[in-house]
Amino acid sequence: MLSFFCPCPKGLEEVLTNELINLSALYPKYNICRINQMSAGVSFKGDMMSCYAVNLFSRIASRVLLHINTAPCKTEEDIYNFAKKQQWDTYFTPRQSIKLDINAHYSPFKSLNFVNLRVKDAVCDAFRSKTGIRPNVDTDKPDVKIMIYLDKNLCSLYIDTSGEALFRRGWRQEIGEAPIKENLAAGILYLSGWHKDTQQALFDPMCGSGTFLIEAVSMALNVPPGANREFGFENLKIHQTSMWQQLKVFANKQRQNALSTHINYISGSDISEKMLAVSEKNAHRAGVKLNITLADVRTVEKPSASGILVANPPYGERISTRGAAPKTFIKNKDGVIQKAEDTDLKQQEEESLEKEKAFHSEWASNLKKNFSGWQAYILSANLDLPAHMRLKPKQKIPLFNGNLECRLFAFDMVDGSMRKDTDIIKNN
């Protein structure tokens, strides 16, 4: 049995735990066991089939890391000696290139770069002492990625079996404003309680590059999220090609079946024809079909009597909110371009904020008027969003889109359209 750790977006640890438990129950032959929720991720034990399955099927994990060893290390030399004695030649050869990444939490070491360098030296020296050859470092496209995790007392070493991060499904070449990572989008769909098996309506009124919709359709059609990409484990000596091919055949079959299926209960809209075209291109690469239309979120009507609305409101002029970033160079009254003064920048920020408030107010009015019976889940880094929309959230779930702290605001759009004044929140 091998040990693995799957990091994930902060706030989705429990969702990932449930996903792995369900995957283990649905496919016992994958041998995913001893699943343990941890800070910023989930650990599990299994064999290489387990590794393949989680890489291929997990919609939430950011990576699948093969745990090599953990030990207490007080100095850089302790880490060097610890790393050097690991059996690296079990996993790869000195003819393969390597890259090392380091993460730390309350680490006592002053220079993480130096620690990273010492582990690299240890790996190279371990190979040189055994074979007379050392692996080369390739920071762009390495054959093998080694991950170092430090906390207050311990050093843990891992080999990344995923290669590129798992949220890179292999279909996103066209992106929009305020892009959301694919595994975070999938996590929000789970958090919303959306039921694909009951064909519950799902609607994204600001679909942008199509991330929510592509994830939802893929989930509904059981298309593995990793069906259209390569993985780091394919470069390891312990890789079992025949076992992996069995899973690939299944994944490709699911993807081919999806190409001929159109799902009507999952739909979206956007105010930009350009972004609709982007969504279509991304969906085609993902192997799914989308049901999307051109519409303004402030006037769009609900596609069915009830359902789940998800949105990641972008910034930009196409939805008449914040507009472009403040202009550092502007024209004066004589038409001469000059550097903007602090007062000009402040005025631009104030104008943008007022536009954003007005947009959110108009959007909320439409939600209350046309989406009664629906539940809305809106991801935003703007913590004042409910106050701007004059809606009281039933939930405020902390999530991170990369390093950006956000909230997933959940609203019940009740019958009777506009809320009474006593229900309107003025401060959130």
C-alpha distance (Angstrom), angle and dihedral (degrees) to the residues before:
residue distance angle dihedral
M1 . . .
L2 3.79 . .
S3 3.80 127.4 .
F4 3.80 122.2 -128.0
F5 3.78 137.9 -178.0
C6 3.81 124.4 -157.0
P7 3.81 115.9 -161.2
C8 3.80 115.6 -156.9
P9 3.82 139.9 176.8
K10 3.79 111.4 -65.0
G11 3.77 110.0 -95.4
L12 3.81 95.5 31.6
E13 3.81 99.4 80.4
E14 3.81 93.6 107.9
V15 3.80 91.9 45.2
L16 3.82 90.3 52.7
T17 3.81 91.1 47.4
N18 3.81 91.0 53.8
E19 3.79 90.9 45.5
L20 3.82 92.2 55.0
I21 3.82 91.8 44.8
N22 3.81 90.0 52.2
L23 3.79 91.8 46.1
S24 3.81 90.4 51.0
A25 3.82 91.5 49.5
L26 3.80 94.0 45.8
Y27 3.82 95.0 46.8
P28 3.85 109.5 26.6
K29 3.82 90.5 171.5
Y30 3.81 89.2 70.4
N31 3.83 89.1 71.2
I32 3.81 95.8 -141.5
C33 3.79 104.1 164.1
R34 3.82 145.4 150.0
I35 3.79 91.2 40.8
N36 3.81 110.7 -171.7
Q37 3.81 127.2 -176.0
M38 3.80 112.3 -136.1
S39 3.77 138.6 169.2
A40 3.84 109.7 -62.6
G41 3.78 93.4 -5.9
V42 3.80 151.6 11.5
S43 3.80 131.3 -96.4
F44 3.79 126.9 -150.2
K45 3.78 141.1 167.1
G46 3.78 127.9 -128.3
D47 3.78 145.7 111.9
M48 3.79 131.4 -83.9
M49 3.81 90.7 -76.2
S50 3.81 86.8 58.9
C51 3.78 89.4 50.6
Y52 3.80 92.0 50.8
A53 3.81 93.5 46.4
V54 3.80 96.0 50.9
N55 3.80 92.1 45.9
L56 3.79 90.9 49.3
F57 3.82 101.7 39.1
S58 3.80 108.3 28.6
R59 3.80 113.3 104.7
I60 3.81 93.7 -179.0
A61 3.82 108.3 42.8
S62 3.80 117.5 95.0
R63 3.81 93.3 -156.8
V64 3.80 141.9 -13.9
L65 3.80 109.4 -126.3
L66 3.81 121.9 -165.4
H67 3.80 107.7 -138.5
I68 3.81 111.8 -130.9
N69 3.80 101.6 175.8
T70 3.82 145.8 -44.7
A71 3.79 128.1 -144.0
P72 3.82 140.3 160.9
C73 3.80 110.1 -97.1
K74 3.79 124.5 -178.9
T75 3.81 100.6 174.8
E76 3.78 139.2 31.5
E77 3.80 88.8 -108.0
D78 3.80 90.1 54.8
I79 3.79 88.4 55.4
Y80 3.81 91.9 46.6
N81 3.82 92.6 51.7
F82 3.80 91.7 44.1
A83 3.81 93.1 50.9
K84 3.80 94.3 43.7
K85 3.80 95.0 57.7
Q86 3.81 94.5 54.8
Q87 3.81 116.9 108.2
W88 3.81 96.2 -115.3
D89 3.81 91.8 159.7
T90 3.81 87.9 68.4
Y91 3.79 88.7 70.0
F92 3.80 107.7 31.4
T93 3.79 144.0 -1.1
P94 3.81 130.9 -111.0
R95 3.81 87.8 -113.6
Q96 3.81 89.0 69.4
S97 3.79 124.0 84.3
I98 3.78 122.8 -119.8
K99 3.79 140.0 -157.5
L100 3.80 126.3 -166.2
D101 3.81 126.6 -151.1
I102 3.78 125.8 -174.9
N103 3.80 133.5 -157.0
A104 3.79 126.3 -178.4
H105 3.80 138.1 -167.5
Y106 3.81 116.2 -169.1
S107 3.79 89.7 -20.9
P108 3.84 117.2 176.8
F109 3.80 92.3 -148.3
K110 3.79 116.2 106.6
S111 3.81 97.3 -152.8
L112 3.79 119.0 39.8
N113 3.80 89.2 -179.1
F114 3.78 89.5 60.3
V115 3.80 91.6 49.2
N116 3.79 88.9 49.9
L117 3.81 89.6 51.1
R118 3.80 92.5 50.1
V119 3.81 92.3 52.1
K120 3.80 89.6 49.1
D121 3.81 89.3 51.1
A122 3.79 90.5 48.5
V123 3.81 93.4 52.3
C124 3.80 92.5 46.7
D125 3.81 92.8 45.4
A126 3.81 91.2 49.3
F127 3.81 90.5 56.1
R128 3.80 93.8 42.1
S129 3.80 92.2 53.1
K130 3.83 91.0 51.2
T131 3.79 103.3 35.9
G132 3.79 107.6 10.6
I133 3.81 87.9 -120.3
R134 3.80 128.6 96.4
P135 3.81 127.7 -157.6
N136 3.79 119.7 -110.9
V137 3.79 123.5 -121.1
D138 3.80 117.4 -118.5
T139 3.80 114.4 179.0
D140 3.81 93.3 -177.2
K141 3.82 108.8 49.1
P142 3.79 109.0 -1.7
D143 3.78 123.2 178.5
V144 3.80 91.5 -135.8
K145 3.81 131.8 25.6
I146 3.80 119.1 -154.2
M147 3.80 116.4 -160.8
I148 3.81 123.6 -155.5
Y149 3.81 120.6 -161.7
L150 3.79 121.2 -171.0
D151 3.76 130.2 -173.3
K152 3.78 131.9 167.2
N153 3.79 95.4 -65.7
L154 3.79 110.3 2.8
C155 3.80 140.8 68.6
S156 3.81 118.1 -156.1
L157 3.79 125.3 -168.9
Y158 3.80 124.5 -156.1
I159 3.79 139.9 172.3
D160 3.79 114.2 -137.2
T161 3.81 108.9 -126.7
S162 3.82 93.8 -177.0
G163 3.80 102.9 61.7
E164 3.77 102.4 -162.3
A165 3.79 114.9 32.1
L166 3.80 112.3 -80.1
F167 3.79 93.5 -121.4
R168 3.80 85.1 71.0
R169 3.79 95.1 86.3
G170 3.79 93.6 177.6
W171 3.81 97.5 -109.7
R172 3.80 104.7 81.2
Q173 3.79 110.8 98.9
E174 3.78 95.9 127.7
I175 3.80 116.4 59.8
G176 3.76 134.3 -177.5
E177 3.76 137.7 -156.4
A178 3.83 117.8 -57.6
P179 3.83 92.6 10.7
I180 3.78 115.7 -157.2
K181 3.78 121.6 -148.4
E182 3.77 113.9 -108.9
N183 3.81 96.5 -123.0
L184 3.80 91.0 49.7
A185 3.82 89.7 50.9
A186 3.81 89.8 51.1
G187 3.80 90.2 48.1
I188 3.80 91.2 52.9
L189 3.80 90.0 51.6
Y190 3.80 88.9 54.6
L191 3.82 92.5 45.4
S192 3.80 90.7 51.1
G193 3.79 90.5 60.4
W194 3.80 91.4 -125.2
H195 3.80 109.2 173.3
K196 3.78 112.0 -146.7
D197 3.80 92.2 176.6
T198 3.82 91.6 61.6
Q199 3.81 91.8 45.4
Q200 3.80 91.0 -119.4
A201 3.80 111.4 -176.3
L202 3.79 116.0 -101.8
F203 3.79 122.9 -170.5
D204 3.82 133.5 -177.8
P205 3.83 110.0 -170.0
M206 3.83 93.0 -172.4
C207 3.77 99.5 40.5
G208 3.81 95.8 162.8
S209 3.79 108.0 170.6
G210 3.81 90.5 -0.5
T211 3.80 101.6 -109.2
F212 3.82 98.5 142.3
L213 3.79 92.7 43.8
I214 3.80 96.4 45.8
E215 3.80 90.6 49.0
A216 3.81 91.3 48.0
V217 3.81 95.5 48.5
S218 3.81 90.4 46.1
M219 3.80 89.5 51.6
A220 3.82 92.3 47.9
L221 3.80 91.9 50.7
N222 3.82 94.7 40.1
V223 3.80 92.7 -121.0
P224 3.82 106.9 165.4
P225 3.82 109.2 -119.4
G226 3.79 91.0 -134.6
A227 3.81 95.8 50.8
N228 3.80 93.5 105.3
R229 3.82 103.7 47.1
E230 3.78 147.0 58.0
F231 3.81 128.6 -109.3
G232 3.78 138.5 -141.6
F233 3.81 94.3 -123.7
E234 3.81 88.9 69.4
N235 3.84 87.1 75.2
L236 3.82 96.5 51.5
K237 3.81 125.4 101.5
I238 3.81 90.6 -131.3
H239 3.81 91.1 57.3
Q240 3.83 111.8 124.0
T241 3.79 105.4 -150.6
S242 3.81 98.6 -169.6
M243 3.80 92.2 51.5
W244 3.79 91.4 49.2
Q245 3.80 92.5 48.1
Q246 3.81 90.1 59.4
L247 3.78 90.3 58.5
K248 3.80 93.0 43.8
V249 3.81 91.5 54.4
F250 3.81 89.7 53.1
A251 3.83 92.6 46.4
N252 3.80 93.4 49.0
K253 3.79 91.2 49.3
Q254 3.82 91.1 52.9
R255 3.78 90.4 48.8
Q256 3.80 93.4 49.4
N257 3.80 91.2 50.1
A258 3.80 89.9 53.4
L259 3.80 93.0 56.8
S260 3.80 91.3 69.8
T261 3.82 96.6 43.5
H262 3.79 126.8 90.7
I263 3.81 118.6 -166.5
N264 3.80 115.7 -156.8
Y265 3.81 99.7 -176.1
I266 3.82 91.2 66.2
S267 3.79 111.5 67.4
G268 3.77 144.2 148.1
S269 3.76 146.3 -177.9
D270 3.77 140.9 -156.0
I271 3.78 136.3 -169.6
S272 3.81 91.7 -131.0
E273 3.80 123.1 76.4
K274 3.79 87.3 -161.3
M275 3.81 91.9 58.6
L276 3.81 92.0 46.9
A277 3.80 88.0 55.9
V278 3.81 89.2 49.4
S279 3.81 90.0 52.1
E280 3.79 91.6 50.6
K281 3.81 92.4 50.8
N282 3.79 92.5 48.7
A283 3.81 91.8 47.1
H284 3.80 91.5 50.8
R285 3.81 90.5 53.9
A286 3.80 89.6 47.0
G287 3.81 89.8 52.9
V288 3.81 96.7 -118.8
K289 3.81 137.9 107.5
L290 3.80 124.3 -125.6
N291 3.79 132.3 -149.7
I292 3.82 102.5 -145.0
T293 3.80 135.6 151.3
L294 3.80 139.5 -172.7
A295 3.81 109.8 -100.6
D296 3.80 143.9 136.3
V297 3.80 113.2 -112.6
R298 3.81 88.7 -137.7
T299 3.81 92.8 62.4
V300 3.81 106.0 21.4
E301 3.81 116.4 122.3
K302 3.78 127.7 -136.1
P303 3.81 114.3 -93.7
S304 3.82 93.7 -139.9
A305 3.80 141.5 8.4
S306 3.81 94.4 -90.9
G307 3.76 140.1 2.3
I308 3.79 147.0 111.8
L309 3.80 122.8 -59.8
V310 3.81 117.4 -160.9
A311 3.79 125.9 -175.8
N312 3.77 142.4 167.8
P313 3.82 101.1 -164.7
P314 3.80 110.0 -140.6
Y315 3.73 125.7 -147.7
G316 3.76 119.8 -122.6
E317 3.76 145.8 87.6
R318 3.80 93.1 -81.2
I319 3.83 89.0 78.3
S320 3.81 94.8 31.6
T321 3.78 95.1 -119.4
R322 3.75 127.4 113.5
G323 3.77 95.0 -12.9
A324 3.77 122.6 -158.3
A325 3.78 123.0 -19.0
P326 3.81 115.0 -81.0
K327 3.80 110.6 -73.4
T328 3.78 111.5 -117.3
F329 3.80 90.4 -167.5
I330 3.82 121.2 47.0
K331 3.78 139.3 166.7
N332 3.79 117.3 -102.5
K333 3.80 123.7 -141.9
D334 3.82 89.9 -82.5
G335 3.81 92.2 54.3
V336 3.81 93.7 -107.7
I337 3.80 116.2 140.4
Q338 3.79 111.7 -124.4
K339 3.78 139.4 160.2
A340 3.79 112.8 -81.0
E341 3.79 116.6 -110.9
D342 3.79 121.3 -129.1
T343 3.80 89.3 -104.7
D344 3.81 89.9 55.5
L345 3.81 91.9 50.6
K346 3.79 91.0 47.7
Q347 3.80 90.8 50.9
Q348 3.81 90.7 49.9
E349 3.81 90.6 51.3
E350 3.80 91.7 49.1
E351 3.80 91.6 49.1
S352 3.81 91.1 48.5
L353 3.78 91.6 49.8
E354 3.80 91.7 51.0
K355 3.82 90.6 49.7
E356 3.78 90.2 49.8
K357 3.81 92.4 49.7
A358 3.81 91.2 48.4
F359 3.80 91.8 49.8
H360 3.80 93.7 49.1
S361 3.79 90.6 48.0
E362 3.83 92.0 51.8
W363 3.80 91.3 45.7
A364 3.81 91.5 50.1
S365 3.79 90.8 50.3
N366 3.77 89.9 56.3
L367 3.80 92.0 47.0
K368 3.79 91.3 52.8
K369 3.80 92.3 44.4
N370 3.80 102.4 41.6
F371 3.83 107.7 19.5
S372 3.79 104.5 56.4
G373 3.79 109.7 147.6
W374 3.80 92.0 32.7
Q375 3.79 132.3 107.8
A376 3.80 116.7 -136.4
Y377 3.83 124.3 -154.4
I378 3.79 112.5 -171.5
L379 3.81 124.1 -177.8
S380 3.78 115.0 -153.8
A381 3.78 141.1 154.9
N382 3.80 86.8 -148.0
L383 3.79 104.1 95.3
D384 3.81 89.9 -169.5
L385 3.80 92.4 61.4
P386 3.85 96.1 108.8
A387 3.79 90.9 50.3
H388 3.81 91.0 50.1
M389 3.80 89.8 49.1
R390 3.82 92.7 42.6
L391 3.78 90.1 -132.2
K392 3.78 129.0 127.6
P393 3.82 112.8 -131.5
K394 3.78 118.8 -137.9
Q395 3.81 88.6 -153.0
K396 3.80 137.5 21.1
I397 3.80 108.4 -167.7
P398 3.83 117.2 -171.4
L399 3.82 111.4 -131.2
F400 3.79 136.2 161.9
N401 3.80 125.1 -135.4
G402 3.79 96.3 -160.8
N403 3.80 104.4 -51.6
L404 3.80 92.9 -24.2
E405 3.79 112.8 107.7
C406 3.80 111.4 -136.7
R407 3.77 142.1 166.2
L408 3.77 127.9 -131.3
F409 3.80 102.9 -142.0
A410 3.81 115.8 -158.9
F411 3.81 120.3 -158.9
D412 3.80 132.3 -178.6
M413 3.79 109.3 -143.4
V414 3.78 99.3 -147.0
D415 3.79 128.7 -158.9
G416 3.77 115.6 -95.9
S417 3.80 96.0 59.2
M418 3.81 112.1 -128.5
R419 3.80 117.4 46.5
K420 3.76 121.9 -125.7
D421 3.78 118.4 -101.3
T422 3.79 90.2 -104.8
D423 3.79 89.5 61.2
I424 3.79 96.1 49.2
I425 3.76 114.1 98.4
K426 3.75 119.0 -142.2
N427 3.79 97.3 -176.5
N428 3.78 128.5 34.3
